[in-house]
Amino acid sequence: MPIMHNCSWQSNGHRCQVKVVPHLDPPDPQLHAFGMHVRRLREARGLTLEELASRSGMSFRGVVYVEHGRRNPSLTTLIKLARGLHIEPSTLLTIFDNDG
């Protein structure tokens, strides 16, 4: 497991905390494919993550989680992303049209 160090100087000297950070499991293949599709659509429109988040009414972190396949987006999120990308919501799901 990765180890995270958090060190700081305080008036009484140096203080360091060590915390074990659990390893994240690989994202679900379908969520990963969806996230990559959203990223390609965003980049094709010349949008940054911040711009898409703002246009979608979502948080920056929420968009990042979707693009990285770490969030299973709700219907509401799909609609927000589509509005932010100025596309039909169904366009977000075309990645699965040939999925058998």
Order of alpha helices (4+ residues) and beta strands (2+ residues): beta-beta-alpha-alpha-alpha-alpha-alpha
